[in-house]
Every structure is written in C-alpha cells, then in structure tokens.
Amino acid sequence: MKSGLTLTQALLRLGPAILPFADAATKELPLGRLMRLALFQVTVGMAAVLLIGTLNRVMIVELAVPAWIVAVMLSLPLLFAPLRALVGFRSDTHRSVLGWRRVPYIWFGTLLQFGGLAIMPFALLILSGDTTGPLWVGHAAAALAFLLVGAGLHTTQTVGLALATDLAPAHARPKVVALLCAMLLVGMMGSALLFGLALANFSAVRLIQVIQGAALITIVLNGIALWKQEPRDPARTGRDVPRPSFSQSWHGYAGEPTARRRLVAIGLGTAAFSMQDILLEPYGGQILGLSVGQTTALTAMLAAGGGLGLVAAARWLARGGDPYRVAAVGSVIGILAFSAVVFAAPLASARLFAAGVTLIGIGGGLFAHGTLTASMAKAGPDDTGLALGAWGAVQATAAGMAIAASGILRDVGAAVAQTGVLGEGMNEPAIGYLIVYHVEIALLFATLVAIGPLVRIDSPEPVRPDEGRARPFDPLVNRPT
C-alpha cells in the first residue's frame, strides 16, 4: 500500500514535466477544471476549420457554388468581429438573478453556433441549386447560418477568455493563455482530420451528418466546459446597481496611455502573420513543385511551430518576462521566416521553404501569446471582457482583411508582372506570391516600430507567485469536479 502511494505521488510529480501545460494548474484552478474550461477553444477551432477550410472546398468543388458567393459567405462572420469589444463589456457589467456574468454570454454564443450549424447544410443544398425551391431562399438561409456561426464563435471565445482570466491567478495567466491557444490548435487540427475522413466519400446526406454532428459536439463540449466554472456572486443580482455605458468604458480603456499603440501593434502583427494563410500551400505546389501530400504536411509544420512558440512564450513569461518583448521576438522571427520563404523560390529549395513555414508558426505563436498576455495584464477586474474583446476585435478583423487582401495582391501582382511592365526578369509565376510576402515583412517591421515604446514604458513588473490570486473557490456554490 505504501509503495502504491509512493508510485502515485511520483507520477503526480512527473505530470508537469511530461505534459507541456500541466504546470498551468494552480490551487484556485486545478488541471482538470482548467482542461474542461479549455474545451470552448476546441469548438471555436472546429467552427473555424469548418467555415474556412472544409466548406470552402465543398461549396466550390462538390456543390458547384460560384466562387464569389463562397467568398461573400465566408466573409460574413467577420462582420461580427468588431462587436467583440461590446460583447466583452456586456459580460463585465451583466446582472443576472443567478449571480453569473460570463456564463450567460458563453451559453448564448454556444446556442448561436448550434443554430447556425443546424440549418447550414440544408441552406447549402438549396444554394447549390440541387432542389426545386427558389434560389434566393438558399442565399438568405446560408447568409443567416454563416452569420449565426460567426457571432457565436466570436461571443464564445471573447467571454471564455475573460472567464479564464477571472479564474486564473495573475502569475499563472501566461501558462493558461498558452494552454487555451494550444487547445485552439488541437481543435483545428483534430477537426480538419475528422472532417476530411468523414467527407472522403462525399454525398449530400454525409454533408448534413457532418455539419449537424459538429453542432451537437459544440453544444456538448461547451456545456462540459461551463459546468460549475463561474462562482455565483449575489452582488451581481441587483438590477438597480448603476453601470457605466459602453462609450464611457471604452473612452476610459482607450484613454489609457498605451492602449491605442497596443491595439495598432496587434493589428499590424496579426495582419502580417495572417496574409500567408491561403497562399503557402499553393506557393509550394505551383512554384516549388511539391505534391499534395507535401503541401498538406506544411499545415502540420505550421501548427507544430505554433505550438513550440506557445510553449516557449509560456516559459519565458512564467519567469517574469515582458510580454511585449515576447511579441517583438515573434515579429523578428517572422521576418526571418518570410525571408526564408522568399529565397526558397530562386533557390528552388523545399527544405528552406519548410524551415520558413515552421518559423512562421513559431513567430506567430510568440506574437499571439505575448499580445494576449499583455492585454490580460492591462485589464482590471471590472473591464476584463472589454480588454479581451478589444484584442479579439482587432485580431479577428485584421486577420480577415489580411487574408482577403493577400488574394487580391497575389492576383493583381501576377497580372502586372505578366504584362512585362516590371521587366522581363520579373515575369515569373512566383512574383504575385513574393509581393505578398514582402508586404508581410514590411508589416512586421511596422509592428516592431509600434511595439518598441511599449517595451520601454509599459513593461509590467514581474508578478510574484503570491500576487493576483483569483477569488477563492466557494465549495458551497460551485464544487470542483
């Protein structure tokens, strides 16, 4: 019996060393509870892959929907992105008879995701013209479905991050951020694999099953994630408690000396790392002659690099590192990465290209972790949702606009090069791609310019382990599982 107890204790001690994010757990937020909470990121990643990846291909290839309609539908979720700051603010000031402020918004976002995914397959079938119904019904229903899913995932992620910030003590937040970002990658990679296998033999019935299965998984996982997470606070039940307006809160947040510069840096850096999202695989196939399997492996390398970046950022910040320095190092690595991708074409080097893709993931992971941690650090207990909503609004909007701009720049640049205006030496298939990559390098230099003063004037003091503790967990209100 004694030896068994000793073995158990030894395994528990080995846990933080074996699992990359096991040391994110604290007394206030145990590992089991933290892992449950992180499930909302899995559903967000699943919805993102379904919209941007799986349905993008299915609508154009299998359902023969015109490409411009697909582009419009996929851009609709971005319409809700700027409202993330408002959603976060509302979750900060929400009053409920149950004493919750985050849970109602996360659950409402979950229901929006579920509703959009539930009607989406039927809307797509009508949109494809494979029915006797009027086509305008398909357009309207598909637009509603994409809007609902977009609104749901933005709401869920914004308020979910705010809830994680509420529950985690300040010294553990960098590791909690890393875990949440890693779970987003897990959701994206796992769902991409499952969707690919499920739709290998495509049929309308199988499409309905896959999308509605995703809807069911969303509501189940988010329900598990929310179970007994937010303690109920009787002070939040009063309806007569005065609350500031959104404009007042926003002016107070934006009036903070470094807030605007921080948001500018987030927007520039996110745009720089996002423009390549739809170009890396075509670049590898068209310019470097890589096979489909080889270009597909690039996505895994990008994700693996992102995971390494998150782990490195978490360890750096846990030792008292400055989140702005972390983000700046990520930007520098990004410049090196895109330079490698650029030189891979004239050198015809697939290995250099693969190294560049991996470095893009590492730099992007460092940058995302650093900026999100900085946003958390500047948020007060009463404006956490607003601060994280502002981060999410800028990040999502910049990413969407950058992806759209990258396709336009690539096509326009290639067309101009083919006319011979740029000279005979520039009339190459790679020119359109290289223009985009050079723009990304320029954006990363601009990001460094924006971050520089923040490192000097806004660097937080290292947080001691006994500082910033979350509110004690009340076993009478919310028992741990």
ABEGO torsion letter per residue (X at the ends): XAAAAAAAAAAAAAAAAABAAAAABBAABBAAAAAAAAAAAAAAAAAAAAAAAAAAAAAAAAAGBBAAAAAAAAAAAAAAAAAAAAAAAAAAABBBAAGBAAAAAAAAAAAAAAAAAAAAAAAAAAAAGABABBAAAAAAAAAAAAAAAAAAAAAAAAAAAAAAAAABBAAAAAAAAAAAAAAAAAAAAAAAAAAAAAAABBBAAAAAAAAAAAAAAAAAAAAAAABGABBBBAAAABAABBBBBAAAAAAAAAABAAAAAAAAAAAAAAAAAAAAAAAAAAAAAAAAGBBAAAAAAAAAAAAAAAAAAAAAAAAAAAAGBBAAAAAAAAAAAAAAAAAAAAAAAAAGBAAAAAAAAAAAAAAAAAAAAAAAAAAAAABBAAAAAAAAAAAAAAAAAAAAAAAAAAAAAAAAAAAAAAAGAAEAAABBAAAAAAAAAAAAAAAAAAAAAAAAAAAAAABBBBBBAABGBBBBBBAAABBBX
